[in-house]
Amino acid sequence: MFKQKVIQDKVALITGGGTGLGLEIAKVFAGQGAGIALTSRSMAHLTAGEKEISKITDRVFSVACDVREPEQVSRMKEAVLERFGRIDILVNNAAGNFIYPADRLPLKGWKSVIDIVLNGSFYCSQIVGREMIKQKYGRIVNILATYAWTGGPGTIHSASAKAGVLAMTRTLAVEWAQYGIRVNAVAPGAFDTVGASQRLWPSEDIKQRLVDEIPLKRFARTQEVSNAVLYLISPYADYINGECLTIDGGAWLGKGIGNMNEVLERFVELREQSRKARQNGD
């Protein structure tokens, strides 16, 4: 994205960094000269992710952590500090999401998403933020979604969690600016990864209905989202604080809730078909 390495010698910690968008962000950061710390609940994801990043830089480290557990977050932070000596950048990317009608959402599903997205983002921000306050420098980017402010059928758990993170972004931005810390957010539109397609658009007709809602008539590319995150933590954005940069091709501006309700109904239909197939041993 930039000709020069704009985060040369900085250290970036990326949650949910072993796969998907988190891994793509890590690759972009590594290419810009940063040391990379990946964290995820899955060691298998971390092993594969670290292998990918090691093709770009030897300054890569991974540590397993469940962001829902503050004690694990503290241990993770200490492990990263032991490896690199500092943490300059935090990307709160770890997420849990699936489509489910609000009236039928299991309470454990609600709790799981709130714990990962909202609580996990706070635990990581607070625990890593304390180190940033000591060093008088820090950059935090939270990964959101536009339904945090528009709402959207089937997203009650994730929308509520991400709306909380949006409020947290703005609150920390005004509270921590005095310490040289900027806090911003990125709200991507739909983008294709293996995990997202399985959970959010498991059939081509659902995917097409989602694409039809986007003025640019395509999903976001993970490279585009990663570049936006890079911009927000770079010196080029040094006067941007407390903002949420939307990257969705204009989808939320003319959001068709009627069509999204149709998508939810189709999703529920597919889930029921899958359940019956499993019961019948198909």
N, C-alpha and C positions, 0 to 999 in steps of 0.2 A: 504493500500500500504506500509506504513512504520510502524515499530513496535512501535515507540514512536510517540507522538503527536507533529508533527513538526511545527505546527502553533498554538500551545497552547497560548491562551490569545490574539491572533491577531484578528483584525476585518476586515471582508471581505464584500465588497459591490459588488453585482452581478446584472447587468442589464439584463432584460429579464429573471429574476430568478424564476418566478412563475411556469414555466412549462418546459418541454423538457430538453435540455442539461443544461440550466441555473440551473434548480432545481437539476439535478444530481450532478453538480459541487458543489452546496450549501450543499448537503447531505455529499459529501466526505469531504468538508472543515469542516463541523460541527463535523463529526466523528474524525477529527484531532484536535479538541479543539478550533476552531475559533468561534467568535461571528459572526452571519450572518445577513446581511442587504439585503433584497430582494427588487428590484424595477421593476415595470412593468406598462404599461398603464392600465391594467385590474385589478380592485380590486378583482374580482372573482378569477382570477389566483393567486393573492397574498394571498388571504384568504386560498385557498387550499394549496398553497405552504408552507405558514407559519405553517399550521397544520402538514404537513409532516415533516418539520424540527424540530418542537417542540417535536417529538418523539425521537429526538437525543439529543437536547440541549434546555435549556430554554433561551439561549442567542440568540434569534431570533427576528427580527424586520422587518416590511415591510412598504413601503411607495410608493404610486402611483406617477408615473412620466412619462412624455412623453419626451424622451431624445432629441427630435427634438427642444425642447423649452429650451433655456439656463436658462431662469428665473425659470422654474420648476426644472431644474437640481440643481440650486443654493439652492432652497428651500429643495429639497431632501437631499442634502449634509448637510444642517443645521440640518435637522431632525435626520439624522444618528449620527451626532456629539453630539446632545443633548442626544440621547439614549446611545451611547457608549463612547463618549469623543474623539474618534480618528477613522481614517480609514487607515488601513495598506495595504490593498489589494483591487484592483479594477479589475474586470473582465468585459470587454466590450463585452457582449454577445448578446445584443438586436439586432435583425435583421429583415429585411423584404425581402422576396425572392419569386419569382415565375418564371416559365419558360415562355418566350415570345419571338417570333422572333423580331429582332432589327427593321426591316422595319415597323412593325405594333405595336410596343410598344407605348402605350399612354404616352404622356409627363408627365401626373400626376403620372404614374407608375414609370417613371424614377426619378422624383423629390422625390417621397415618399421613395424609396430605398436609394437614395443618402443622404437624410435628416436623415434617421434612422441610417444607417450603418456608413457613413463617418462623417457627421456633428455631429451626436449623440455621436460617439466615441470620437471626438475631444472635444465637450463640457464637457463630463464627465471627460476626461483625464485632461483637463485644470483646471476645477473647483475643482476636487478632488486633482489633482496634486499640486495645490497651498498649500493645507493642508499638503501633503506629504513633500513638500519642507520645510515647517516650522518645521516639526518634524524630518527632516533629515532621513527619511526612507519611502520606498514605493515599492510596487510590482504591476505592471500592466501587465495583459495578455489580448490580443485582439484575438477574435475568427475570423479566416479568412476562406478561401477556396482555394484550389489549382488553380482553374480557375482564380484567381487573377493574376497569371503569365503565365498560359497555354492558357487562353481564353477558351471559350466553347460555343457551339451553345445555344441560348436562354437565355444567362446569361449576356448580355451586361450591364445592370443596376447594378447587384450585383457584377460582375467582376470588373467594373470600381470603384465602391465604396470600395471594399475590397482591390484593388490595392492601392488606396489612403491610406487606413488604414495600409497597409504593409509599405508604405513610412513613414507614421506617426510613426509607431512603431520604425523604425530604427532612425528616426530623434530625437524623444524624448529620445531614449536610449543613444545617445551620448550627448545630451544637459543636461539631468537630472541625469546622473551617478554621477556627482559631489555632488549631494544632497543625495546620498545613495538610489537612486531610480533605479530599474531595470525594463525595458520594453521589453516584449517578445510577441510572438504570437504563436497560435496553428492553424494549418490548417487541420481540420478533413476531411476525405472522407465522403461518404454518410453514414448516420446512421438513424435508424428507430425510428421516433416518429410519433405521430398521425398527427401533423401539417405538418411535412416534407412529409409524404406519400401522404397526400391529395394534396399538392401543387406541388410536384416534381416527384412523381412516382405513379400516380393515378390508374394504372393498373398493373397486375402481369407481363405482357409481357414487359412493360417499365422497371419495377424493375429488371427483369431477364437480360435484355440487359445491364443495368448498372452493375449488378454483374459480367457479362461476361467480363467487362473491367478491373476487379480487379484481379491481380495475385493470391491473397489469396482466391478469390472466395467467399467473404462474405462482408457484410457491417461492418463498425466499430461498436463497442459497446459503449454506452454512458459512461460506467464505464471506459473503456480504455482512452477515451478522457479526462474525468474528472481527472484520475490519472496523465495524462500528464500535465494538468494545475497545479495540486498540486505540481508536481515535479518542475515546473518552478518557483513557488513562494516559494519553500522550501529552507532551507539552503544548500541542496545538489546541488543547481544550482546557488550558489552565484557568480560564475564567468561567468554566461551565460547572455548576454545582447544584445538586438537587433536581436535576432534570431527568426526564424519561424520554429517550430517543426511540420513536416508533419506526419499525422497519417491516411494513406489511403490505407494500404495494398500494396503499390507500384503502385497504379493505374496511377498516373500522369507520371510515368517514361516511360510507353509505351502506352500513351493515344491514342486511336483510334478515331480520329475526324470523320472519315467516319461513324462509328457506332453511334456516338453521334448525327450526323445530322439525322440519321434514327430515333433516339429516339425523337428528336425535331419534326420531321414530324408526328410521331405517336401521340405525345402529342397534337399537333395542331388538328389532326384528332379527337381525343377524345373530345377536347374542343368544336369543331364544332358540334359533335354529341350531346353533352350535351346542347348546346345552342338551337339546333333545338327541342330537347325533351322538353325543358322548354317552347318554343314558342307554341308547340302543346299540352301543358298541360299534358304531360306524367309523 
